[in-house]
Amino acid sequence: MFESLNFFQLVSKGGYTIVILMLCSVISVAVAVEKFIVLSKMKNMSKKEIDAIQSAVASSDIKTASEISQKSKTFLGDVLAEGLKNKNGVAVKESVLRKISQKTLSLEKYLSSLGTIGATAPFIGLLGTVLGIMKAFNDLAQASDAGQQTVMAGISVALIATAAGLFVAIPAGIFYNYYTRKVKGIYVSLESVKELALAYAKKKGLT
């Protein structure tokens, strides 16, 4: 039976919730791909680079620390280089916090869309099923010669909306949790970079 149904028949049976779920699915995949591309391009600062920066900070060699940060061309290096541009401890703190905020906002962009889709898609699918069942019973009431088979056929098609809602919600929820953990991990790394920059400011007696 399902094989013979085309898109327009599914819409008529399950309501326009099917269209909404399809749009949610497209958005979910687009956000997941975008986050994958962004995070895959991010280079991690090597332990050698981190040790060299720490050594430079310990010896108050801000020029070397800044140069290593810039040459690393990494996410963390950008943040640290921003902080080390300043000589004043307050300015170091403010610039680092501002850079961290900018970076985390760019990483968290569109993630809320995945969370929203994951949370609402099952209910959208359930709404489509309810509307489809209501239509099936309405068709039964209007057709005097319709029997149990007609009602069951309508209900079975209406249940596709619930299945579609779960099909969209489960991957969206998985992607949301995965990328949220990745972003939180990066945020922890950024915090360690902030502490390194502030340690320099404290060492120089600028805080």
Accessible surface in RSA format (square Angstrom, percent):
REM  Atomic radii and reference values for relative SASA: ProtOr
REM  Chains: A
REM  Algorithm: Lee & Richards
REM  Probe-radius: 1.40
REM  Slices: 20
REM RES _ NUM      All-atoms   Total-Side   Main-Chain    Non-polar    All polar
REM                ABS   REL    ABS   REL    ABS   REL    ABS   REL    ABS   REL
RES MET A   1   111.36  57.7  64.91  43.0  46.45 110.6  61.15  52.0  50.21  66.5
RES PHE A   2   102.04  51.1  91.15  56.5  10.90  28.4  91.25  55.3  10.79  30.9
RES GLU A   3   160.79  92.3 124.71  94.3  36.08  85.9  79.18 153.2  81.60  66.6
RES SER A   4    88.59  74.9  59.13  78.9  29.47  67.9  56.55 120.4  32.05  44.9
RES LEU A   5    33.73  18.8  15.63  11.2  18.10  45.5  16.11  11.3  17.62  47.4
RES ASN A   6    81.64  56.3  73.37  70.9   8.27  19.9  38.24  92.0  43.40  41.9
RES PHE A   7    81.99  41.0  73.93  45.8   8.06  21.0  75.81  46.0   6.18  17.7
RES PHE A   8   155.52  77.8 150.00  92.9   5.52  14.4 150.71  91.4   4.80  13.7
RES GLN A   9    74.34  41.6  73.11  53.4   1.23   2.9  22.68  48.3  51.66  39.2
RES LEU A  10    41.92  23.3  41.11  29.4   0.81   2.0  41.11  28.9   0.81   2.2
RES VAL A  11    17.68  11.6  16.11  14.6   1.57   3.8  16.11  14.0   1.57   4.3
RES SER A  12    58.65  49.6  42.02  56.1  16.63  38.3  44.96  95.8  13.68  19.2
RES LYS A  13    68.08  33.2  65.88  40.4   2.21   5.3  30.63  27.6  37.45  39.9
RES GLY A  14     1.95   2.4   0.00   N/A   1.95   2.4   1.79   4.9   0.16   0.4
RES GLY A  15    17.24  21.3   0.00   N/A  17.24  21.3  16.40  45.0   0.84   1.9
RES TYR A  16   165.71  77.4 162.38  92.4   3.33   8.7 114.79  86.3  50.93  62.8
RES THR A  17     7.41   5.3   6.60   6.7   0.81   1.9   6.60   8.9   0.81   1.2
RES ILE A  18    11.33   6.4  11.24   8.4   0.09   0.2  11.24   8.1   0.09   0.2
RES VAL A  19    46.67  30.7  46.67  42.3   0.00   0.0  46.67  40.6   0.00   0.0
RES ILE A  20    78.32  44.6  78.30  58.3   0.02   0.0  78.30  56.4   0.02   0.1
RES LEU A  21     2.42   1.3   2.31   1.7   0.11   0.3   2.42   1.7   0.00   0.0
RES MET A  22    99.20  51.4  95.11  62.9   4.09   9.7  93.28  79.3   5.92   7.8
RES LEU A  23   108.06  60.2 107.76  77.1   0.31   0.8 107.83  75.7   0.23   0.6
RES CYS A  24    17.77  13.4  17.77  19.8   0.00   0.0   0.00   0.0  17.77  19.2
RES SER A  25    33.13  28.0  31.83  42.5   1.30   3.0   9.63  20.5  23.50  32.9
RES VAL A  26   100.22  65.9  95.32  86.3   4.90  11.8  99.07  86.1   1.15   3.1
RES ILE A  27    84.52  48.1  82.40  61.4   2.12   5.1  84.52  60.9   0.00   0.0
RES SER A  28     4.70   4.0   4.70   6.3   0.00   0.0   2.82   6.0   1.88   2.6
RES VAL A  29    85.35  56.2  84.73  76.7   0.62   1.5  85.35  74.2   0.00   0.0
RES ALA A  30    58.25  53.6  44.49  68.7  13.76  31.3  53.09  74.8   5.17  13.7
RES VAL A  31    11.65   7.7  10.01   9.1   1.63   3.9  11.65  10.1   0.00   0.0
RES ALA A  32     6.47   6.0   5.60   8.6   0.87   2.0   5.95   8.4   0.52   1.4
RES VAL A  33    76.09  50.1  73.85  66.9   2.25   5.4  76.07  66.1   0.02   0.1
RES GLU A  34    57.77  33.2  54.37  41.1   3.40   8.1  40.46  78.3  17.31  14.1
RES LYS A  35     0.85   0.4   0.85   0.5   0.00   0.0   0.66   0.6   0.18   0.2
RES PHE A  36   129.03  64.6 128.02  79.3   1.01   2.6 128.77  78.1   0.26   0.8
RES ILE A  37    78.37  44.6  77.66  57.9   0.71   1.7  78.37  56.4   0.00   0.0
RES VAL A  38    51.04  33.6  46.89  42.5   4.14  10.0  49.59  43.1   1.45   3.9
RES LEU A  39    20.90  11.6   9.54   6.8  11.36  28.6   9.74   6.8  11.16  30.0
RES SER A  40    74.21  62.7  34.61  46.2  39.60  91.2  36.38  77.5  37.83  53.0
RES LYS A  41   157.85  77.0 130.94  80.3  26.92  64.1  87.40  78.7  70.45  75.0
RES MET A  42    43.92  22.7  23.42  15.5  20.51  48.8  28.18  24.0  15.74  20.9
RES LYS A  43   121.59  59.3 111.94  68.7   9.65  23.0  79.84  71.9  41.75  44.5
RES ASN A  44   137.61  94.9 115.63 111.7  21.98  52.9  30.13  72.5 107.48 103.9
RES MET A  45    17.83   9.2   5.24   3.5  12.59  30.0   0.32   0.3  17.51  23.2
RES SER A  46    53.48  45.2  43.71  58.3   9.77  22.5  48.99 104.3   4.49   6.3
RES LYS A  47   154.29  75.3 144.96  88.9   9.33  22.2 114.90 103.4  39.39  42.0
RES LYS A  48   174.39  85.1 164.85 101.1   9.55  22.7 113.11 101.8  61.28  65.3
RES GLU A  49    47.65  27.4  46.12  34.9   1.53   3.6  18.36  35.5  29.29  23.9
RES ILE A  50    59.93  34.1  59.53  44.3   0.40   1.0  59.93  43.2   0.00   0.0
RES ASP A  51    61.39  43.0  55.44  55.2   5.95  14.1  28.49  67.0  32.90  32.8
RES ALA A  52    38.17  35.1  27.21  42.0  10.96  24.9  35.15  49.5   3.02   8.0
RES ILE A  53     0.86   0.5   0.86   0.6   0.00   0.0   0.86   0.6   0.00   0.0
RES GLN A  54    86.38  48.3  81.97  59.9   4.40  10.5  19.65  41.8  66.72  50.6
RES SER A  55    71.40  60.3  62.50  83.4   8.90  20.5  30.67  65.3  40.72  57.1
RES ALA A  56     7.19   6.6   2.38   3.7   4.81  11.0   6.86   9.7   0.34   0.9
RES VAL A  57     6.72   4.4   6.69   6.1   0.03   0.1   6.72   5.8   0.00   0.0
RES ALA A  58    64.62  59.4  49.06  75.7  15.56  35.4  55.36  78.0   9.26  24.5
RES SER A  59    79.21  66.9  48.96  65.3  30.25  69.7  51.29 109.2  27.92  39.1
RES SER A  60    38.77  32.8  23.16  30.9  15.62  36.0  14.70  31.3  24.07  33.7
RES ASP A  61    57.66  40.4  51.92  51.7   5.73  13.6  18.01  42.4  39.65  39.5
RES ILE A  62    23.96  13.6  22.84  17.0   1.13   2.7  23.28  16.8   0.68   1.9
RES LYS A  63   145.74  71.1 140.03  85.9   5.72  13.6  87.52  78.8  58.23  62.0
RES THR A  64    49.66  35.3  49.58  50.3   0.08   0.2  31.52  42.3  18.15  27.4
RES ALA A  65     0.09   0.1   0.09   0.1   0.00   0.0   0.09   0.1   0.00   0.0
RES SER A  66    17.97  15.2  17.97  24.0   0.00   0.0   9.21  19.6   8.76  12.3
RES GLU A  67    69.99  40.2  68.67  51.9   1.32   3.1  24.38  47.2  45.60  37.2
RES ILE A  68    36.98  21.0  34.87  26.0   2.11   5.1  36.39  26.2   0.59   1.6
RES SER A  69     0.00   0.0   0.00   0.0   0.00   0.0   0.00   0.0   0.00   0.0
RES GLN A  70    94.00  52.6  80.23  58.6  13.77  32.8  28.00  59.6  66.00  50.1
RES LYS A  71   159.42  77.8 136.61  83.8  22.82  54.3  91.28  82.2  68.14  72.6
RES SER A  72     3.56   3.0   0.00   0.0   3.56   8.2   1.75   3.7   1.81   2.5
RES LYS A  73   160.97  78.5 140.02  85.9  20.95  49.9  89.66  80.7  71.31  76.0
RES THR A  74     4.05   2.9   1.36   1.4   2.70   6.4   4.05   5.4   0.00   0.0
RES PHE A  75    23.41  11.7  16.52  10.2   6.89  17.9  19.57  11.9   3.84  11.0
RES LEU A  76    25.49  14.2  25.49  18.2   0.00   0.0  25.49  17.9   0.00   0.0
RES GLY A  77     0.00   0.0   0.00   N/A   0.00   0.0   0.00   0.0   0.00   0.0
RES ASP A  78    57.83  40.5  51.91  51.7   5.91  14.0  10.12  23.8  47.71  47.6
RES VAL A  79     0.00   0.0   0.00   0.0   0.00   0.0   0.00   0.0   0.00   0.0
RES LEU A  80     1.58   0.9   1.58   1.1   0.00   0.0   1.58   1.1   0.00   0.0
RES ALA A  81     6.97   6.4   6.97  10.8   0.00   0.0   6.97   9.8   0.00   0.0
RES GLU A  82    40.12  23.0  39.58  29.9   0.54   1.3   2.14   4.1  37.98  31.0
RES GLY A  83     0.00   0.0   0.00   N/A   0.00   0.0   0.00   0.0   0.00   0.0
RES LEU A  84     5.05   2.8   0.13   0.1   4.92  12.4   0.23   0.2   4.82  13.0
RES LYS A  85   135.21  66.0 102.79  63.1  32.42  77.2  66.03  59.4  69.18  73.7
RES ASN A  86    39.12  27.0  34.82  33.6   4.30  10.4   5.09  12.3  34.02  32.9
RES LYS A  87   136.13  66.4 130.80  80.3   5.33  12.7 103.51  93.2  32.62  34.7
RES ASN A  88    78.56  54.2  75.36  72.8   3.20   7.7  26.52  63.8  52.04  50.3
RES GLY A  89     1.42   1.8   0.00   N/A   1.42   1.8   0.44   1.2   0.98   2.2
RES VAL A  90    90.07  59.3  87.16  78.9   2.91   7.0  89.84  78.1   0.22   0.6
RES ALA A  91    32.21  29.6  27.50  42.4   4.72  10.7  30.68  43.2   1.53   4.1
RES VAL A  92     0.01   0.0   0.01   0.0   0.00   0.0   0.01   0.0   0.00   0.0
RES LYS A  93   103.93  50.7 103.93  63.8   0.00   0.0  46.73  42.1  57.20  60.9
RES GLU A  94   100.71  57.8  95.92  72.6   4.79  11.4  32.04  62.0  68.67  56.1
RES SER A  95     4.02   3.4   3.80   5.1   0.21   0.5   3.80   8.1   0.21   0.3
RES VAL A  96     0.00   0.0   0.00   0.0   0.00   0.0   0.00   0.0   0.00   0.0
RES LEU A  97    69.88  38.9  65.38  46.8   4.50  11.3  65.67  46.1   4.21  11.3
RES ARG A  98   124.11  52.1 117.55  59.9   6.56  15.6  56.50  77.2  67.61  41.0
RES LYS A  99    47.74  23.3  46.91  28.8   0.83   2.0   5.24   4.7  42.50  45.3
RES ILE A 100     6.42   3.7   6.42   4.8   0.00   0.0   6.42   4.6   0.00   0.0
RES SER A 101    53.10  44.9  48.26  64.4   4.85  11.2  27.45  58.5  25.65  35.9
RES GLN A 102    96.31  53.9  87.74  64.1   8.57  20.4  38.28  81.5  58.03  44.0
RES LYS A 103    41.66  20.3  41.23  25.3   0.42   1.0  10.29   9.3  31.36  33.4
RES THR A 104    12.67   9.0  12.67  12.8   0.00   0.0   3.02   4.1   9.65  14.6
RES LEU A 105   116.29  64.8 110.06  78.7   6.22  15.6 110.31  77.5   5.98  16.1
RES SER A 106    61.69  52.1  48.32  64.5  13.37  30.8  46.75  99.6  14.94  20.9
RES LEU A 107     3.15   1.8   3.05   2.2   0.10   0.3   3.05   2.1   0.10   0.3
RES GLU A 108    84.84  48.7  77.28  58.5   7.56  18.0  21.17  41.0  63.67  52.0
RES LYS A 109   112.67  55.0 103.88  63.7   8.79  20.9  61.41  55.3  51.26  54.6
RES TYR A 110   104.66  48.9  95.61  54.4   9.05  23.5  66.47  50.0  38.19  47.1
RES LEU A 111    11.03   6.1  11.03   7.9   0.00   0.0  11.03   7.7   0.00   0.0
RES SER A 112    81.57  68.9  73.28  97.8   8.29  19.1  51.03 108.7  30.54  42.8
RES SER A 113    38.38  32.4  32.02  42.7   6.37  14.7  12.27  26.1  26.12  36.6
RES LEU A 114     0.07   0.0   0.07   0.0   0.00   0.0   0.07   0.0   0.00   0.0
RES GLY A 115    19.94  24.6   0.00   N/A  19.94  24.6  13.59  37.3   6.36  14.2
RES THR A 116    80.05  56.9  73.52  74.5   6.53  15.6  53.11  71.3  26.94  40.7
RES ILE A 117    11.88   6.8  11.56   8.6   0.32   0.8  11.88   8.6   0.00   0.0
RES GLY A 118    16.71  20.6   0.00   N/A  16.71  20.6   4.56  12.5  12.15  27.2
RES ALA A 119    62.57  57.5  46.81  72.2  15.75  35.8  57.00  80.3   5.57  14.7
RES THR A 120    54.60  38.8  54.50  55.3   0.10   0.2  49.18  66.1   5.42   8.2
RES ALA A 121     0.13   0.1   0.01   0.0   0.12   0.3   0.13   0.2   0.00   0.0
RES PRO A 122    36.78  26.8  32.14  29.3   4.63  16.8  33.03  27.3   3.74  23.3
RES PHE A 123   142.27  71.2 136.44  84.5   5.83  15.2 137.12  83.1   5.15  14.7
RES ILE A 124    35.67  20.3  34.02  25.3   1.66   4.0  35.51  25.6   0.17   0.4
RES GLY A 125     0.00   0.0   0.00   N/A   0.00   0.0   0.00   0.0   0.00   0.0
RES LEU A 126    93.61  52.1  93.61  67.0   0.00   0.0  93.61  65.7   0.00   0.0
RES LEU A 127    92.63  51.6  89.31  63.9   3.32   8.3  91.96  64.6   0.66   1.8
RES GLY A 128     0.00   0.0   0.00   N/A   0.00   0.0   0.00   0.0   0.00   0.0
RES THR A 129     6.14   4.4   6.14   6.2   0.00   0.0   6.14   8.2   0.00   0.0
RES VAL A 130    67.50  44.4  66.60  60.3   0.89   2.1  67.41  58.6   0.09   0.2
RES LEU A 131    77.16  43.0  71.73  51.3   5.43  13.7  72.01  50.6   5.15  13.9
RES GLY A 132     4.15   5.1   0.00   N/A   4.15   5.1   0.88   2.4   3.27   7.3
RES ILE A 133    49.77  28.3  49.77  37.1   0.00   0.0  49.77  35.8   0.00   0.0
RES MET A 134   116.28  60.2 106.61  70.6   9.68  23.0 100.41  85.4  15.87  21.0
RES LYS A 135    82.84  40.4  77.73  47.7   5.11  12.2  60.21  54.2  22.63  24.1
RES ALA A 136     5.93   5.4   0.49   0.8   5.43  12.4   5.29   7.5   0.63   1.7
RES PHE A 137   103.47  51.8  99.41  61.6   4.06  10.6  99.57  60.4   3.89  11.1
RES ASN A 138    73.47  50.7  66.99  64.7   6.48  15.6  19.50  46.9  53.98  52.2
RES ASP A 139    42.78  30.0  39.51  39.3   3.27   7.7  18.79  44.2  23.99  23.9
RES LEU A 140    55.94  31.2  50.45  36.1   5.49  13.8  50.45  35.4   5.49  14.8
RES ALA A 141    86.93  79.9  46.62  71.9  40.31  91.7  57.98  81.6  28.95  76.7
RES GLN A 142   139.19  77.8 101.78  74.4  37.40  89.1  41.06  87.4  98.12  74.4
RES ALA A 143    37.87  34.8  30.22  46.6   7.66  17.4  36.67  51.6   1.20   3.2
RES SER A 144   121.33 102.5  79.58 106.2  41.75  96.2  58.57 124.7  62.75  87.9
RES ASP A 145   134.40  94.1  97.13  96.7  37.27  88.1  48.03 113.0  86.37  86.1
RES ALA A 146    23.41  21.5   3.79   5.9  19.62  44.6   9.36  13.2  14.05  37.2
RES GLY A 147    37.83  46.7   0.00   N/A  37.83  46.7  33.27  91.3   4.56  10.2
RES GLN A 148   143.85  80.4 128.42  93.9  15.43  36.7  46.23  98.4  97.62  74.0
RES GLN A 149   155.45  86.9 147.10 107.5   8.35  19.9  54.49 116.0 100.96  76.6
RES THR A 150    63.94  45.5  55.18  55.9   8.75  20.9  38.55  51.8  25.38  38.4
RES VAL A 151    11.74   7.7  11.64  10.5   0.10   0.2  11.74  10.2   0.00   0.0
RES MET A 152   105.52  54.6 103.43  68.4   2.09   5.0  87.82  74.7  17.70  23.5
RES ALA A 153    38.74  35.6  33.11  51.1   5.64  12.8  38.19  53.8   0.56   1.5
RES GLY A 154     7.40   9.1   0.00   N/A   7.40   9.1   5.70  15.6   1.70   3.8
RES ILE A 155    36.17  20.6  36.17  26.9   0.00   0.0  36.17  26.0   0.00   0.0
RES SER A 156    33.27  28.1  29.41  39.3   3.85   8.9  30.44  64.8   2.83   4.0
RES VAL A 157     5.98   3.9   4.77   4.3   1.21   2.9   4.77   4.1   1.21   3.3
RES ALA A 158     0.09   0.1   0.09   0.1   0.00   0.0   0.09   0.1   0.00   0.0
RES LEU A 159    91.54  51.0  88.26  63.1   3.28   8.2  88.56  62.2   2.99   8.0
RES ILE A 160    40.31  22.9  37.84  28.2   2.46   5.9  40.03  28.8   0.28   0.7
RES ALA A 161     0.23   0.2   0.00   0.0   0.23   0.5   0.00   0.0   0.23   0.6
RES THR A 162    38.40  27.3  38.31  38.8   0.09   0.2  37.24  50.0   1.16   1.8
RES ALA A 163    59.72  54.9  51.21  79.0   8.52  19.4  55.70  78.4   4.02  10.7
RES ALA A 164    26.69  24.5  20.29  31.3   6.40  14.6  26.18  36.9   0.50   1.3
RES GLY A 165     0.00   0.0   0.00   N/A   0.00   0.0   0.00   0.0   0.00   0.0
RES LEU A 166    84.27  46.9  84.26  60.3   0.01   0.0  84.27  59.2   0.00   0.0
RES PHE A 167   151.12  75.6 143.00  88.6   8.12  21.1 149.88  90.9   1.25   3.6
RES VAL A 168    10.92   7.2   5.92   5.4   5.01  12.1   9.71   8.4   1.21   3.3
RES ALA A 169     7.08   6.5   4.78   7.4   2.30   5.2   4.90   6.9   2.18   5.8
RES ILE A 170   104.14  59.3  97.04  72.3   7.10  17.1 102.89  74.1   1.25   3.4
RES PRO A 171    50.45  36.8  47.62  43.4   2.83  10.3  50.40  41.6   0.05   0.3
RES ALA A 172     0.00   0.0   0.00   0.0   0.00   0.0   0.00   0.0   0.00   0.0
RES GLY A 173    22.79  28.1   0.00   N/A  22.79  28.1  22.79  62.6   0.00   0.0
RES ILE A 174   107.68  61.3 103.48  77.1   4.20  10.1 105.72  76.1   1.95   5.3
RES PHE A 175    69.51  34.8  69.51  43.1   0.00   0.0  69.51  42.1   0.00   0.0
RES TYR A 176    75.66  35.3  75.66  43.0   0.00   0.0  32.25  24.2  43.40  53.5
RES ASN A 177    77.35  53.3  75.33  72.8   2.02   4.9  11.77  28.3  65.57  63.4
RES TYR A 178   100.28  46.8 100.11  57.0   0.16   0.4  67.89  51.0  32.39  39.9
RES TYR A 179    11.41   5.3  11.41   6.5   0.00   0.0   2.32   1.7   9.10  11.2
RES THR A 180    29.51  21.0  29.35  29.8   0.16   0.4  28.78  38.7   0.73   1.1
RES ARG A 181   152.92  64.2 143.00  72.9   9.92  23.6  70.00  95.7  82.91  50.3
RES LYS A 182    89.47  43.6  82.97  50.9   6.50  15.5  34.20  30.8  55.27  58.9
RES VAL A 183     6.37   4.2   6.21   5.6   0.16   0.4   6.21   5.4   0.16   0.4
RES LYS A 184   133.15  65.0 131.33  80.6   1.82   4.3  79.30  71.4  53.85  57.4
RES GLY A 185    38.51  47.5   0.00   N/A  38.51  47.5  33.23  91.2   5.29  11.8
RES ILE A 186    28.14  16.0  25.76  19.2   2.38   5.7  27.64  19.9   0.51   1.4
RES TYR A 187    97.41  45.5  97.36  55.4   0.05   0.1  61.39  46.1  36.03  44.4
RES VAL A 188   101.78  67.0 100.07  90.6   1.71   4.1 100.78  87.6   1.00   2.7
RES SER A 189    40.60  34.3  36.53  48.8   4.06   9.4   9.72  20.7  30.88  43.3
RES LEU A 190     0.00   0.0   0.00   0.0   0.00   0.0   0.00   0.0   0.00   0.0
RES GLU A 191    46.79  26.9  46.75  35.4   0.04   0.1  28.36  54.9  18.44  15.1
RES SER A 192    67.10  56.7  54.06  72.2  13.04  30.0  48.12 102.5  18.98  26.6
RES VAL A 193    10.72   7.1   9.61   8.7   1.11   2.7  10.72   9.3   0.00   0.0
RES LYS A 194    32.27  15.7  32.27  19.8   0.00   0.0   1.31   1.2  30.97  33.0
RES GLU A 195    98.36  56.5  94.94  71.8   3.42   8.1  42.60  82.4  55.76  45.5
RES LEU A 196    32.56  18.1  28.73  20.6   3.83   9.6  32.12  22.6   0.44   1.2
RES ALA A 197     0.00   0.0   0.00   0.0   0.00   0.0   0.00   0.0   0.00   0.0
RES LEU A 198    35.16  19.6  33.90  24.2   1.26   3.2  34.00  23.9   1.16   3.1
RES ALA A 199    50.29  46.2  38.49  59.4  11.80  26.9  45.70  64.4   4.59  12.2
RES TYR A 200     7.44   3.5   7.44   4.2   0.00   0.0   0.20   0.1   7.24   8.9
RES ALA A 201     0.00   0.0   0.00   0.0   0.00   0.0   0.00   0.0   0.00   0.0
RES LYS A 202   153.67  75.0 143.48  88.0  10.18  24.2  85.95  77.4  67.71  72.1
RES LYS A 203   115.21  56.2  78.55  48.2  36.67  87.3  42.63  38.4  72.59  77.3
RES LYS A 204   102.27  49.9  76.18  46.7  26.09  62.1  34.12  30.7  68.15  72.6
RES GLY A 205    61.57  75.9   0.00   N/A  61.57  75.9  32.60  89.5  28.97  64.9
RES LEU A 206    62.21  34.6  48.48  34.7  13.72  34.5  52.99  37.2   9.21  24.8
RES THR A 207   108.35  77.1  46.59  47.2  61.75 147.2  59.39  79.8  48.95  74.0
END  Absolute sums over single chains surface
CHAIN  1 A    12047.1      10499.7       1547.4       8053.5       3993.6
END  Absolute sums over all chains
TOTAL         12047.1      10499.7       1547.4       8053.5       3993.6
